[in-house]
């Protein structure tokens, strides 16, 4: 006997075993208690794809009879019907024109959203960003688009800025140069849109620190953990002692990596570090000059020097 019971007003469960997990029988459309086998729900709708299994179908024909999943970021225009090409006299009028044709039912607004989502996804793929960041960037773009806060700005620039903000909010920041490298927009335009979006959405992002980039830069340079830990300590101490006032966290991180690598067996040049960090050699040199006189205070106590501090490069 099938019956439906509710527990805590929102949860379908078995009266005798309210905490037992339920087993869904998709074929019969039933929800069954895993403890006693009672059918606690019937006629459950299967939301998965429906497939055709006709033996005379060609192998390259798509067996799905339904469209893609509904996209909550669109205004329902992703639920459309596509009419296939006609094959027979009844499909055409006397002038040879198809009787049934697909109309362009998608609005220009949704078309702009879809193009922006594709651009965000493409940029994220090029710099190996996870899906959570893509979803956050899509939501940010949707809020900006619906609010019509950035009129006159290109959608590509807004999409790039949304991806930059999403990286910052998810705790894996990327530099403007990294976003600019996978975008078609200039660094200056992305920066302008970044400030306008923060103001329009009344949101904020955490300040970037040297530690946000250290592990990624050292990994890309192939440096061991000992050098990475030393560079992280050097950069943090330099900021705490106010040795590098006014310098960006990226340039301080790059200079700290240069100092730590020069004191170890795994030395890296300013150019190698600059190429990875996206900063000029002269920028690294200027930060290093400020840090060098206080080098003895910056290195961790347990660091094993391959090159003594007094033999480190002097700029």
Number of C-alpha atoms within 10 A of each C-alpha: 5 11 11 14 14 14 12 8 7 7 10 16 24 27 15 11 14 16 12 13 14 22 14 18 15 14 8 11 14 20 25 21 23 15 14 11 12 21 22 20 21 16 11 14 10 12 8 9 13 12 11 11 9 8 7 6 11 9 8 6 7 10 15 12 10 13 13 11 11 12 11 9 16 15 13 12 13 18 16 15 11 10 10 9 11 13 9 7 10 10 13 14 10 9 6 9 10 15 11 12 12 11 10 8 11 14 10 10 12 16 13 13 20 16 14 21 22 14 18 26 21 15 22 20 14 12 13 9 16 12 12 12 24 22 16 18 26 24 17 20 25 19 16 21 17 10 12 11 15 15 10 7 12 12 18 18 24 27 31 32 31 28 29 24 25 24 22 20 16 13 13 15 19 19 17 17 15 15 22 20 15 17 20 12 18 15 19 12 16 24 17 14 20 20 13 17 23 16 12 14 13 8 9 13 13 11 9 17 17 22 16 19 20 22 17 15 20 24 12 11 17 12 19 13 12 14 25 22 18 25 30 25 18 27 29 20 17 23 16 10 12 11 17 20 12 7 13 14 21 23 26 28 29 31 29 32 32 25 28 30 25 22 24 20 14 14 15 18 12 20 16 13 23 20 12 15 24 17 17 15 18 13 18 24 18 16 21 24 15 16 24 21 14 13 18 14 14 23 25 15 9 8 14 15 14 12 14 12 16 12 9 14 13 10 8
